[in-house]
Amino acid sequence: MHEAQRILGDTIKYTEELNDSLDGADALLIITEWPEFRVPDFNELEKRMKGKCYSTEEIFSTQLK
C-alpha cells in the first residue's frame, strides 16, 4: 500500500480493512486473487456500498443484486 500511496497520493482512499473502504462507495473492483478477498461478506458489501462489486478474475460465485 505504501508504494500505491507514493504513486497515487491522496487521489484514492486507503484503508487497512476491506470493509472500511466501502462506506458509500460507488463500486468495488477486486484486482487480486488473494485468499482474503475470495469470500467477502456480500450482505456487508450491500449495506455499505451505494454501487456494485466487480472482480477482474471472476473469483466470486455470487453476485450482488
MOPAC internal coordinates of N, CA, C and O (Angstrom, degrees):
PM7 1SCF
backbone

  N    0.0000 0     0.00 0     0.00 0    0    0    0
  C    1.4343 1     0.00 0     0.00 0    1    0    0
  C    1.5284 1   110.68 1     0.00 0    2    1    0
  O    1.2310 1   120.30 1   148.04 1    3    2    1
  N    1.3063 1   117.04 1   -31.96 1    3    2    1
  C    1.4636 1   119.48 1  -178.56 1    5    3    2
  C    1.5268 1   111.72 1   -63.12 1    6    5    3
  O    1.2310 1   120.18 1   142.17 1    7    6    5
  N    1.3172 1   117.26 1   -37.83 1    7    6    5
  C    1.4696 1   120.61 1   178.27 1    9    7    6
  C    1.5257 1   110.25 1   -66.24 1   10    9    7
  O    1.2310 1   120.16 1   139.08 1   11   10    9
  N    1.3131 1   117.31 1   -40.92 1   11   10    9
  C    1.4659 1   120.77 1   177.01 1   13   11   10
  C    1.5210 1   110.26 1   -62.05 1   14   13   11
  O    1.2310 1   120.07 1   136.98 1   15   14   13
  N    1.3154 1   117.47 1   -43.02 1   15   14   13
  C    1.4628 1   120.67 1   178.16 1   17   15   14
  C    1.5208 1   111.42 1   -62.06 1   18   17   15
  O    1.2310 1   120.80 1   141.56 1   19   18   17
  N    1.3167 1   116.08 1   -38.44 1   19   18   17
  C    1.4625 1   119.59 1   179.35 1   21   19   18
  C    1.5240 1   110.57 1   -63.59 1   22   21   19
  O    1.2310 1   120.84 1   138.56 1   23   22   21
  N    1.3317 1   116.00 1   -41.44 1   23   22   21
  C    1.4639 1   120.91 1  -176.65 1   25   23   22
  C    1.5292 1   112.00 1   -79.89 1   26   25   23
  O    1.2310 1   120.35 1   134.11 1   27   26   25
  N    1.3286 1   116.94 1   -45.89 1   27   26   25
  C    1.4656 1   121.37 1  -172.01 1   29   27   26
  C    1.5191 1   114.48 1   -93.58 1   30   29   27
  O    1.2310 1   120.73 1   164.32 1   31   30   29
  N    1.3226 1   116.20 1   -15.68 1   31   30   29
  C    1.4610 1   119.17 1  -179.88 1   33   31   30
  C    1.5118 1   111.36 1    62.14 1   34   33   31
  O    1.2310 1   120.87 1    41.22 1   35   34   33
  N    1.3455 1   115.94 1  -138.78 1   35   34   33
  C    1.4599 1   120.01 1  -177.63 1   37   35   34
  C    1.5282 1   112.64 1   -98.16 1   38   37   35
  O    1.2310 1   120.22 1  -155.11 1   39   38   37
  N    1.3220 1   117.19 1    24.89 1   39   38   37
  C    1.4645 1   120.45 1  -179.51 1   41   39   38
  C    1.5259 1   112.68 1   -77.50 1   42   41   39
  O    1.2310 1   120.29 1   166.74 1   43   42   41
  N    1.3439 1   117.05 1   -13.26 1   43   42   41
  C    1.4636 1   121.88 1   176.38 1   45   43   42
  C    1.5223 1   108.88 1  -133.80 1   46   45   43
  O    1.2310 1   120.70 1   -14.32 1   47   46   45
  N    1.3425 1   116.26 1   165.68 1   47   46   45
  C    1.4629 1   122.03 1   178.83 1   49   47   46
  C    1.5269 1   109.36 1   -92.78 1   50   49   47
  O    1.2310 1   120.44 1   -47.93 1   51   50   49
  N    1.3339 1   116.76 1   132.07 1   51   50   49
  C    1.4584 1   122.70 1   179.40 1   53   51   50
  C    1.5245 1   109.05 1  -110.79 1   54   53   51
  O    1.2310 1   120.38 1   -43.43 1   55   54   53
  N    1.3300 1   116.88 1   136.57 1   55   54   53
  C    1.4572 1   121.52 1   174.57 1   57   55   54
  C    1.5208 1   108.66 1  -143.36 1   58   57   55
  O    1.2310 1   121.12 1   -21.85 1   59   58   57
  N    1.2989 1   115.46 1   158.15 1   59   58   57
  C    1.4644 1   120.77 1   177.77 1   61   59   58
  C    1.5229 1   111.31 1   -81.95 1   62   61   59
  O    1.2310 1   119.83 1   151.59 1   63   62   61
  N    1.3328 1   117.94 1   -28.41 1   63   62   61
  C    1.4583 1   123.24 1  -177.06 1   65   63   62
  C    1.5211 1   110.48 1  -115.08 1   66   65   63
  O    1.2310 1   120.18 1   -41.84 1   67   66   65
  N    1.3279 1   117.27 1   138.16 1   67   66   65
  C    1.4585 1   122.42 1  -179.59 1   69   67   66
  C    1.5164 1   112.09 1   -52.68 1   70   69   67
  O    1.2310 1   119.77 1   127.43 1   71   70   69
  N    1.3233 1   118.03 1   -52.57 1   71   70   69
  C    1.4591 1   120.77 1  -175.22 1   73   71   70
  C    1.5205 1   113.36 1   -61.41 1   74   73   71
  O    1.2310 1   119.74 1   149.70 1   75   74   73
  N    1.3359 1   118.11 1   -30.30 1   75   74   73
  C    1.4599 1   121.02 1   179.14 1   77   75   74
  C    1.5207 1   112.38 1   -65.60 1   78   77   75
  O    1.2310 1   120.25 1   155.70 1   79   78   77
  N    1.3022 1   117.13 1   -24.30 1   79   78   77
  C    1.4659 1   120.29 1  -178.18 1   81   79   78
  C    1.5267 1   113.09 1   -88.53 1   82   81   79
  O    1.2310 1   120.11 1   176.77 1   83   82   81
  N    1.3255 1   117.39 1    -3.23 1   83   82   81
  C    1.4612 1   120.88 1  -172.22 1   85   83   82
  C    1.5117 1   115.58 1   -93.20 1   86   85   83
  O    1.2310 1   119.41 1   162.78 1   87   86   85
  N    1.3080 1   118.73 1   -17.22 1   87   86   85
  C    1.4604 1   120.64 1  -174.69 1   89   87   86
  C    1.5247 1   111.67 1   -56.35 1   90   89   87
  O    1.2310 1   121.07 1   -66.57 1   91   90   89
  N    1.3367 1   115.55 1   113.43 1   91   90   89
  C    1.4565 1   121.67 1   178.12 1   93   91   90
  C    1.5155 1   114.68 1    74.35 1   94   93   91
  O    1.2310 1   119.81 1  -170.97 1   95   94   93
  N    1.3287 1   117.96 1     9.03 1   95   94   93
  C    1.4697 1   120.62 1  -177.45 1   97   95   94
  C    1.5303 1   111.26 1   -67.22 1   98   97   95
  O    1.2310 1   120.70 1   -37.49 1   99   98   97
  N    1.3099 1   116.28 1   142.51 1   99   98   97
  C    1.4565 1   122.39 1   176.31 1  101   99   98
  C    1.5193 1   111.42 1   -79.46 1  102  101   99
  O    1.2310 1   120.41 1   149.59 1  103  102  101
  N    1.3296 1   116.81 1   -30.41 1  103  102  101
  C    1.4665 1   120.84 1  -178.30 1  105  103  102
  C    1.5151 1   109.51 1  -157.41 1  106  105  103
  O    1.2310 1   121.51 1   -22.81 1  107  106  105
  N    1.3145 1   114.72 1   157.19 1  107  106  105
  C    1.4593 1   121.73 1   173.43 1  109  107  106
  C    1.5155 1   106.77 1  -128.83 1  110  109  107
  O    1.2310 1   120.53 1   -57.69 1  111  110  109
  N    1.2960 1   116.60 1   122.31 1  111  110  109
  C    1.4600 1   121.73 1   178.07 1  113  111  110
  C    1.5147 1   107.92 1  -113.14 1  114  113  111
  O    1.2310 1   120.52 1   -64.17 1  115  114  113
  N    1.3327 1   116.62 1   115.83 1  115  114  113
  C    1.4625 1   122.23 1   178.16 1  117  115  114
  C    1.5243 1   107.51 1   -94.26 1  118  117  115
  O    1.2310 1   120.26 1   -61.27 1  119  118  117
  N    1.3268 1   117.10 1   118.73 1  119  118  117
  C    1.4654 1   120.42 1  -177.67 1  121  119  118
  C    1.5241 1   111.39 1  -121.74 1  122  121  119
  O    1.2310 1   121.54 1  -147.15 1  123  122  121
  N    1.3089 1   114.66 1    32.85 1  123  122  121
  C    1.4595 1   120.47 1   178.81 1  125  123  122
  C    1.5235 1   109.43 1  -140.24 1  126  125  123
  O    1.2310 1   120.63 1   -21.59 1  127  126  125
  N    1.3021 1   116.40 1   158.41 1  127  126  125
  C    1.4586 1   121.25 1   174.52 1  129  127  126
  C    1.5242 1   110.66 1  -105.80 1  130  129  127
  O    1.2310 1   119.94 1  -163.11 1  131  130  129
  N    1.3260 1   117.72 1    16.89 1  131  130  129
  C    1.4502 1   121.16 1  -179.15 1  133  131  130
  C    1.5264 1   109.61 1   -58.40 1  134  133  131
  O    1.2310 1   120.04 1   -42.54 1  135  134  133
  N    1.3323 1   117.54 1   137.46 1  135  134  133
  C    1.4733 1   122.09 1  -175.39 1  137  135  134
  C    1.5236 1   114.23 1   -54.60 1  138  137  135
  O    1.2310 1   119.66 1   144.30 1  139  138  137
  N    1.3232 1   118.26 1   -35.70 1  139  138  137
  C    1.4678 1   120.13 1  -176.70 1  141  139  138
  C    1.5264 1   113.27 1   -66.43 1  142  141  139
  O    1.2310 1   120.33 1   166.79 1  143  142  141
  N    1.3191 1   116.98 1   -13.21 1  143  142  141
  C    1.4623 1   120.68 1   178.41 1  145  143  142
  C    1.5251 1   112.50 1  -102.54 1  146  145  143
  O    1.2310 1   119.83 1  -178.31 1  147  146  145
  N    1.3149 1   117.93 1     1.69 1  147  146  145
  C    1.4671 1   121.30 1  -177.25 1  149  147  146
  C    1.5251 1   114.08 1   -77.97 1  150  149  147
  O    1.2310 1   120.11 1   151.51 1  151  150  149
  N    1.3167 1   117.39 1   -28.49 1  151  150  149
  C    1.4627 1   119.79 1  -176.77 1  153  151  150
  C    1.5358 1   109.54 1  -131.93 1  154  153  151
  O    1.2310 1   120.38 1  -110.51 1  155  154  153
  N    1.3229 1   116.88 1    69.49 1  155  154  153
  C    1.4638 1   119.23 1   178.92 1  157  155  154
  C    1.5273 1   110.19 1   -72.58 1  158  157  155
  O    1.2310 1   120.78 1   -18.84 1  159  158  157
  N    1.3067 1   116.11 1   161.16 1  159  158  157
  C    1.4590 1   122.35 1   175.46 1  161  159  158
  C    1.5316 1   107.11 1   -83.73 1  162  161  159
  O    1.2310 1   120.67 1   -83.36 1  163  162  161
  N    1.3353 1   116.32 1    96.64 1  163  162  161
  C    1.4559 1   120.18 1  -175.23 1  165  163  162
  C    1.5237 1   112.72 1   -63.57 1  166  165  163
  O    1.2310 1   119.83 1   149.26 1  167  166  165
  N    1.3343 1   117.94 1   -30.74 1  167  166  165
  C    1.4639 1   120.01 1   175.82 1  169  167  166
  C    1.5187 1   110.56 1   -64.05 1  170  169  167
  O    1.2310 1   120.68 1   138.79 1  171  170  169
  N    1.3369 1   116.30 1   -41.21 1  171  170  169
  C    1.4592 1   120.91 1   177.87 1  173  171  170
  C    1.5294 1   110.84 1   -66.45 1  174  173  171
  O    1.2310 1   120.32 1   137.99 1  175  174  173
  N    1.3270 1   117.00 1   -42.01 1  175  174  173
  C    1.4670 1   120.34 1   177.38 1  177  175  174
  C    1.5217 1   110.21 1   -57.84 1  178  177  175
  O    1.2310 1   120.69 1   132.26 1  179  178  177
  N    1.3104 1   116.28 1   -47.74 1  179  178  177
  C    1.4632 1   121.02 1  -177.08 1  181  179  178
  C    1.5234 1   111.53 1   -63.52 1  182  181  179
  O    1.2310 1   120.06 1   141.83 1  183  182  181
  N    1.3377 1   117.48 1   -38.17 1  183  182  181
  C    1.4669 1   121.04 1   179.11 1  185  183  182
  C    1.5271 1   111.87 1   -66.14 1  186  185  183
  O    1.2310 1   120.15 1   140.24 1  187  186  185
  N    1.3095 1   117.31 1   -39.76 1  187  186  185
  C    1.4626 1   121.61 1  -172.66 1  189  187  186
  C    1.5287 1   113.95 1   -86.02 1  190  189  187
  O    1.2310 1   120.26 1   148.59 1  191  190  189
  N    1.3110 1   117.11 1   -31.41 1  191  190  189
  C    1.4672 1   120.62 1  -172.01 1  193  191  190
  C    1.5254 1   112.17 1   -92.30 1  194  193  191
  O    1.2310 1   121.50 1   -28.08 1  195  194  193
  N    1.3430 1   114.74 1   151.92 1  195  194  193
  C    1.4549 1   120.60 1   170.20 1  197  195  194
  C    1.5191 1   110.01 1   -87.30 1  198  197  195
  O    1.2310 1   120.20 1   153.14 1  199  198  197
  N    1.3285 1   117.22 1   -26.86 1  199  198  197
  C    1.4602 1   121.86 1  -171.37 1  201  199  198
  C    1.5082 1   114.23 1  -114.84 1  202  201  199
  O    1.2310 1   120.68 1    38.77 1  203  202  201
  N    1.3284 1   116.30 1  -141.23 1  203  202  201
  C    1.4646 1   124.40 1  -172.19 1  205  203  202
  C    1.5278 1   112.22 1  -115.19 1  206  205  203
  O    1.2310 1   121.25 1   -12.56 1  207  206  205
  N    1.3261 1   115.22 1   167.44 1  207  206  205
  C    1.4570 1   123.10 1   177.42 1  209  207  206
  C    1.5219 1   108.66 1  -114.30 1  210  209  207
  O    1.2310 1   120.21 1   -49.89 1  211  210  209
  N    1.3233 1   117.21 1   130.11 1  211  210  209
  C    1.4609 1   122.22 1  -179.30 1  213  211  210
  C    1.5211 1   109.68 1  -126.25 1  214  213  211
  O    1.2310 1   120.57 1   -34.33 1  215  214  213
  N    1.3026 1   116.51 1   145.67 1  215  214  213
  C    1.4599 1   121.59 1   177.68 1  217  215  214
  C    1.5214 1   109.23 1  -127.23 1  218  217  215
  O    1.2310 1   120.30 1   -54.01 1  219  218  217
  N    1.3206 1   117.04 1   125.99 1  219  218  217
  C    1.4596 1   120.65 1   178.88 1  221  219  218
  C    1.5152 1   111.51 1   -71.04 1  222  221  219
  O    1.2310 1   120.24 1   158.47 1  223  222  221
  N    1.3065 1   117.14 1   -21.53 1  223  222  221
  C    1.4624 1   121.41 1  -178.21 1  225  223  222
  C    1.5244 1   111.77 1  -100.14 1  226  225  223
  O    1.2310 1   120.24 1   179.40 1  227  226  225
  N    1.3204 1   117.15 1    -0.60 1  227  226  225
  C    1.4548 1   121.83 1  -176.52 1  229  227  226
  C    1.5216 1   110.65 1    49.35 1  230  229  227
  O    1.2310 1   121.25 1  -130.68 1  231  230  229
  N    1.3147 1   115.22 1    49.32 1  231  230  229
  C    1.4530 1   120.65 1  -176.96 1  233  231  230
  C    1.5201 1   112.35 1   -84.42 1  234  233  231
  O    1.2310 1   119.97 1   170.95 1  235  234  233
  N    1.3340 1   117.67 1    -9.05 1  235  234  233
  C    1.4520 1   120.02 1  -179.12 1  237  235  234
  C    1.5130 1   111.43 1   -97.53 1  238  237  235
  O    1.2310 1   120.79 1   -43.24 1  239  238  237
  N    1.3097 1   116.09 1   136.76 1  239  238  237
  C    1.4567 1   120.21 1   175.84 1  241  239  238
  C    1.5213 1   110.58 1   -92.30 1  242  241  239
  O    1.2310 1   120.52 1   170.75 1  243  242  241
  N    1.3460 1   116.61 1    -9.25 1  243  242  241
  C    1.4530 1   122.51 1  -179.20 1  245  243  242
  C    1.5248 1   107.91 1  -117.02 1  246  245  243
  O    1.2310 1   120.13 1   -32.74 1  247  246  245
  N    1.2977 1   117.35 1   147.26 1  247  246  245
  C    1.4599 1   122.45 1   178.28 1  249  247  246
  C    1.5198 1   109.27 1  -116.65 1  250  249  247
  O    1.2310 1   120.09 1   -32.40 1  251  250  249
  N    1.3313 1   117.43 1   147.60 1  251  250  249
  C    1.4580 1   120.66 1   170.41 1  253  251  250
  C    1.5162 1   108.48 1   -72.00 1  254  253  251
  O    1.2310 1   120.43 1   -33.11 1  255  254  253
  N    1.2736 1   116.78 1   146.89 1  255  254  253
  C    1.4705 1   121.27 1   179.21 1  257  255  254
  C    1.5068 1   110.60 1   -88.06 1  258  257  255
  O    1.2310 1   120.10 1   180.00 1  259  258  257

